[in-house]
Structures are given as C-alpha cells and as structure tokens.
Amino acid sequence: FFFDLQGNCIYSVFKELDFATNFAAAGTGPYRSSGLGEAYQAALASPEEIHVTRWAPYDPSKGALASFICTGVRDGSELIGVFCTQMPAETRPITVAEMESALDR
C-alpha cells in the first residue's frame, strides 16, 4: 500500500475495499481504525521508524488475520508518503499453546 500525507490509499496491489479510502485518524474512511489505519497513523507520526501492528482480522481481506508493517517514505529530507505491507496469516508466529494443541491431535 502507498498512502499520501492526507491518509488516502493511492496504491494497492490487490485493490480490495480499502483501496482509494482514507486512513487518517480524523478522516471518515471506514477502515481508519483497522490495523492498517493504526499502522499508517503510527508511520505518519514517526516516519523514520518501522511500525508493526498486532495480528487481527482485516475486513477488506474477507476478515483474514493480518499484520501490517509501515514506514515513512522520503524524497531527500521531505516526507512524501507512507509505505505499508500486509503480512498474510501464514507468516504469523504460533504460540506454544497452539503448538501443543496441534501435537495432541
């Protein structure tokens, strides 16, 4: 995903329901409180850091578990936007309890 500084999702590989919506905290976009919205807002506030969200269902991806990694994008010293990538559920680390449950089967 690529966002402009106003929170608009201006690029998305899959063009799901979140494409061309707004993720600014003060905006009106339907997904501004989602994991992607949290990641965008954190990256905008601290663009030099890499931000990772917790795993949670993400509605535009049909409720699939997702985590997002975001950071600011600069052209020289000027902040020009925010880049985010969505981590699919297959990459989610499992807990010891989940591992023990699978072994008990």
MARBA-3410 file (N, C-alpha, C, O; in Angstrom, 1 decimal):
105
0.9,-1.2,0.0,0.0,0.0,0.0,0.9,1.2,0.0,2.0,1.2,0.6 ~ 0.5,2.3,-0.7,1.1,3.6,-0.6,0.1,4.6,-0.3,-1.0,4.7,-0.9 ~ 0.4,5.4,0.7,-0.5,6.5,1.2,0.1,7.9,1.0,1.3,8.0,1.1 ~ -0.8,8.8,0.7,-0.3,10.2,0.6,-0.3,10.7,2.1,-0.8,10.0,3.0 ~ 0.1,12.0,2.3,0.2,12.5,3.6,-1.2,12.9,4.2,-1.2,13.1,5.4
-2.2,12.9,3.4,-3.6,13.1,3.9,-4.3,11.8,4.3,-5.4,11.8,4.8 ~ -3.6,10.7,4.2,-4.2,9.4,4.6,-4.9,8.6,3.5,-5.5,7.6,3.7 ~ -4.8,9.1,2.2,-5.5,8.4,1.1,-4.7,7.3,0.6,-3.5,7.4,0.4 ~ -5.3,6.1,0.5,-4.6,4.9,-0.1,-4.6,5.1,-1.6,-5.6,5.0,-2.3 ~ -3.4,5.5,-2.1,-3.3,5.8,-3.5,-2.7,4.7,-4.4,-2.7,4.7,-5.6
-2.2,3.6,-3.7,-1.8,2.4,-4.4,-2.0,1.2,-3.6,-1.8,1.2,-2.4 ~ -2.5,0.2,-4.2,-2.8,-1.1,-3.5,-2.6,-2.2,-4.6,-3.2,-2.1,-5.7 ~ -1.9,-3.3,-4.3,-1.7,-4.3,-5.3,-3.0,-5.0,-5.6,-3.3,-5.2,-6.8 ~ -3.8,-5.4,-4.6,-5.0,-6.2,-4.8,-6.3,-5.4,-5.0,-7.3,-6.0,-5.4 ~ -6.2,-4.1,-4.8,-7.4,-3.2,-5.0,-8.7,-3.8,-4.3,-9.7,-3.9,-4.9
-8.5,-4.1,-3.0,-9.6,-4.6,-2.2,-10.5,-3.4,-1.8,-10.3,-2.3,-2.3 ~ -11.4,-3.6,-0.9,-12.3,-2.5,-0.5,-11.6,-1.3,0.1,-12.2,-0.2,0.2 ~ -10.4,-1.5,0.6,-9.7,-0.4,1.3,-9.0,0.5,0.3,-8.6,1.7,0.6 ~ -8.9,0.1,-1.0,-8.2,1.0,-2.0,-9.0,2.3,-2.2,-10.2,2.2,-2.3 ~ -8.3,3.4,-2.3,-8.9,4.7,-2.5,-9.8,5.2,-1.4,-10.7,6.0,-1.6
-9.5,4.7,-0.2,-10.2,5.2,1.0,-9.2,5.9,1.9,-8.0,5.9,1.6 ~ -9.7,6.6,2.9,-8.9,7.4,3.7,-8.6,6.7,5.1,-9.5,6.2,5.7 ~ -7.4,6.8,5.5,-7.0,6.2,6.8,-6.5,7.1,7.9,-6.0,6.7,8.9 ~ -6.7,8.4,7.6,-6.3,9.4,8.6,-7.2,9.3,9.9,-8.4,9.0,9.7 ~ -6.6,9.5,11.0,-7.3,9.4,12.3,-8.5,10.3,12.3,-9.6,9.9,12.8
-8.4,11.5,11.8,-9.5,12.4,11.8,-10.4,12.3,10.5,-11.3,13.1,10.3 ~ -10.0,11.4,9.7,-10.8,11.2,8.4,-12.1,10.5,8.6,-12.5,10.2,9.7 ~ -12.7,10.2,7.5,-14.0,9.5,7.5,-14.0,8.1,6.9,-15.0,7.5,6.7 ~ -12.8,7.6,6.6,-12.6,6.3,5.9,-13.1,5.2,6.8,-12.9,5.2,8.0 ~ -13.8,4.2,6.2,-14.3,3.1,7.0,-13.3,2.2,7.7,-13.6,1.5,8.6
-12.0,2.3,7.3,-11.0,1.4,7.9,-9.9,2.1,8.6,-8.9,1.6,8.9 ~ -10.2,3.4,9.0,-9.2,4.2,9.7,-8.9,3.6,11.1,-7.8,3.9,11.6 ~ -9.7,2.8,11.7,-9.5,2.2,13.0,-9.0,0.8,12.9,-8.8,0.1,13.9 ~ -8.7,0.3,11.7,-8.2,-1.0,11.4,-6.7,-1.1,11.7,-6.1,-0.1,12.0 ~ -6.2,-2.3,11.6,-4.7,-2.5,11.8,-4.0,-1.6,10.8,-2.9,-1.1,11.1
-4.5,-1.6,9.5,-3.8,-0.8,8.5,-3.9,0.7,8.9,-2.9,1.5,8.7 ~ -5.0,1.1,9.4,-5.1,2.5,9.8,-4.2,2.9,11.0,-3.6,3.9,11.0 ~ -4.1,2.0,11.9,-3.2,2.2,13.1,-1.7,2.2,12.6,-1.0,3.1,13.0 ~ -1.4,1.4,11.6,0.0,1.4,11.1,0.3,2.7,10.3,1.3,3.3,10.5 ~ -0.6,3.1,9.5,-0.5,4.3,8.7,-0.3,5.5,9.7,0.7,6.3,9.5
-1.1,5.6,10.7,-1.1,6.7,11.6,0.2,6.7,12.4,0.8,7.8,12.7 ~ 0.7,5.5,12.8,2.0,5.5,13.5,3.1,5.9,12.7,4.0,6.6,13.1 ~ 3.1,5.4,11.4,4.2,5.8,10.5,4.2,7.2,10.1,5.3,7.8,10.0 ~ 3.0,7.8,10.1,3.0,9.3,9.8,3.5,10.1,11.0,4.2,11.1,10.8 ~ 3.2,9.6,12.2,3.7,10.3,13.4,5.2,10.1,13.6,5.9,11.0,14.1
5.8,9.0,13.3,7.2,8.7,13.4,7.7,8.0,12.1,7.9,6.8,12.1 ~ 7.9,8.8,11.1,8.2,8.2,9.8,9.5,7.5,9.6,9.7,6.8,8.7 ~ 10.4,7.8,10.6,11.8,7.2,10.5,11.8,5.8,11.1,12.8,5.1,11.0 ~ 10.7,5.4,11.8,10.7,4.1,12.4,9.9,3.1,11.6,9.1,3.5,10.7 ~ 10.0,1.9,11.9,9.2,0.8,11.2,8.2,0.4,12.3,8.5,0.1,13.4
7.0,0.4,11.9,5.8,0.1,12.8,5.2,-1.2,12.3,4.9,-1.5,11.2 ~ 4.9,-2.1,13.3,4.3,-3.4,13.1,3.0,-3.5,14.0,3.1,-3.2,15.2 ~ 1.9,-3.9,13.4,0.7,-4.0,14.1,0.5,-5.4,14.6,1.1,-6.4,14.1 ~ -0.4,-5.6,15.6,-0.7,-6.9,16.1,-1.6,-7.6,15.1,-2.2,-7.0,14.2 ~ -1.6,-8.9,15.2,-2.5,-9.7,14.3,-3.9,-9.6,14.6,-4.3,-9.7,15.8
-4.7,-9.3,13.6,-6.2,-9.1,13.9,-6.9,-9.3,12.5,-6.3,-9.2,11.5 ~ -8.2,-9.7,12.6,-8.9,-9.8,11.4,-9.0,-8.5,10.6,-9.1,-7.4,11.2 ~ -8.9,-8.5,9.3,-8.9,-7.3,8.5,-10.0,-7.5,7.5,-10.0,-8.2,6.5 ~ -11.1,-6.7,7.7,-12.3,-6.8,6.9,-12.1,-6.7,5.4,-12.7,-7.6,4.7 ~ -11.3,-5.8,4.8,-11.2,-5.8,3.4,-10.6,-7.1,2.8,-10.7,-7.3,1.6
-9.9,-7.8,3.6,-9.3,-9.1,3.2,-10.2,-10.3,3.6,-9.7,-11.3,4.0 ~ -11.5,-10.0,3.6,-12.5,-11.0,4.0,-12.3,-11.5,5.4,-12.6,-12.7,5.7 ~ -11.9,-10.6,6.3,-11.7,-11.0,7.7,-10.5,-11.8,8.0,-10.4,-12.3,9.2 ~ -9.6,-12.0,7.1,-8.4,-12.9,7.3,-7.5,-12.2,8.3,-7.5,-10.9,8.4 ~ -6.8,-12.9,9.1,-5.8,-12.4,10.0,-4.8,-11.7,9.2,-4.3,-12.2,8.2
-4.4,-10.5,9.7,-3.3,-9.7,9.1,-2.6,-8.9,10.1,-3.1,-8.5,11.1 ~ -1.3,-8.6,9.8,-0.5,-7.7,10.5,0.1,-6.8,9.4,0.3,-7.2,8.3 ~ 0.4,-5.5,9.8,0.9,-4.6,8.8,2.2,-4.0,9.3,2.4,-3.8,10.5 ~ 3.1,-3.8,8.3,4.4,-3.2,8.6,4.4,-1.9,7.8,4.2,-1.9,6.6 ~ 4.7,-0.8,8.4,4.7,0.5,7.8,5.9,1.4,8.1,6.5,1.2,9.2
6.2,2.3,7.2,7.3,3.3,7.5,7.1,4.5,6.5,6.4,4.4,5.5 ~ 7.6,5.6,6.9,7.6,6.8,6.1,8.4,6.6,4.8,9.4,5.9,4.8 ~ 8.1,7.4,3.8,8.9,7.4,2.5,9.3,8.9,2.3,8.4,9.8,2.4 ~ 10.5,9.1,2.1,11.1,10.4,1.9,11.7,10.6,0.5,12.2,9.6,-0.1 ~ 11.6,11.8,0.0,12.3,12.2,-1.2,13.4,13.2,-0.7,13.1,14.4,-0.5
14.6,12.7,-0.5,15.6,13.5,0.2,15.2,13.7,1.7,15.0,12.7,2.4 ~ 15.0,14.9,2.1,14.6,15.1,3.5,13.1,15.3,3.6,12.5,15.4,4.8 ~ 12.4,15.4,2.5,10.9,15.6,2.5,10.1,14.3,2.6,10.3,13.4,1.8 ~ 9.2,14.3,3.6,8.3,13.1,3.8,7.3,13.3,2.7,6.6,14.3,2.6 ~ 7.1,12.2,1.9,6.2,12.3,0.7,5.0,11.3,0.9,4.0,11.4,0.1
5.1,10.4,1.8,4.0,9.4,2.0,4.4,8.3,3.0,5.4,8.4,3.7 ~ 3.6,7.3,3.0,3.8,6.1,3.9,3.6,4.8,3.1,2.7,4.7,2.3 ~ 4.6,3.9,3.3,4.5,2.6,2.6,4.1,1.6,3.6,4.7,1.5,4.7 ~ 3.2,0.7,3.3,2.8,-0.4,4.2,2.7,-1.7,3.4,2.4,-1.7,2.2 ~ 3.0,-2.8,4.1,2.8,-4.1,3.5,2.0,-4.9,4.5,2.1,-4.8,5.7
1.2,-5.8,3.9,0.3,-6.7,4.7,0.9,-8.0,4.8,1.3,-8.7,3.8 ~ 1.1,-8.5,6.1,1.6,-9.8,6.3,0.5,-10.8,6.3,-0.5,-10.7,7.1 ~ 0.5,-11.9,5.5,-0.6,-12.8,5.5,-0.5,-13.7,6.7,0.5,-13.9,7.4 ~ -1.7,-14.3,7.0,-1.8,-15.2,8.2,-0.8,-16.3,8.2,-0.4,-16.8,9.3 ~ -0.4,-16.8,7.1,0.6,-17.9,7.0,1.9,-17.6,7.6,2.7,-18.5,8.0
2.2,-16.3,7.8,3.5,-15.9,8.3,3.4,-15.6,9.8,4.4,-15.2,10.5 ~ 2.2,-15.7,10.4,2.0,-15.4,11.8,2.7,-16.4,12.7,2.5,-17.6,12.5 ~ 3.6,-16.0,13.6,4.2,-16.9,14.5,3.1,-17.6,15.4,2.1,-17.0,15.8 ~ 3.3,-18.9,15.7,2.3,-19.6,16.6,2.8,-19.6,18.0,4.0,-19.5,18.3 ~ 1.9,-19.7,18.9,2.2,-19.7,20.3,2.5,-21.2,20.8,2.2,-22.1,20.0
3.1,-21.3,21.9,3.4,-22.6,22.5,2.1,-23.4,22.7,2.0,-24.6,22.4 ~ 1.0,-22.7,23.1,-0.3,-23.4,23.3,-0.8,-23.9,22.0,-1.3,-25.1,22.0 ~ -0.7,-23.2,20.9,-1.1,-23.6,19.6,-0.3,-24.8,19.2,-0.9,-25.8,18.6 ~ 1.0,-24.8,19.4,1.8,-25.9,19.0,1.5,-27.2,19.8,1.4,-28.3,19.2 ~ 1.3,-27.0,21.1,0.9,-28.2,22.0,-0.4,-28.8,21.6,-0.6,-30.0,21.5
-1.4,-27.9,21.2,-2.7,-28.3,20.8,-2.6,-29.2,19.5,-3.3,-30.2,19.4 ~ -1.8,-28.7,18.6,-1.6,-29.4,17.3,-0.9,-30.8,17.6,-1.2,-31.8,16.9 ~ 0.0,-30.9,18.5,0.7,-32.1,18.8,-0.2,-33.1,19.5,0.0,-34.3,19.4 ~ -1.2,-32.6,20.2,-2.1,-33.5,21.0,-3.1,-34.2,20.0,-3.8,-35.1,20.5 ~ -3.2,-33.8,18.8,-4.2,-34.4,17.9,-3.8,-35.7,17.4,-4.6,-36.4,16.6
END
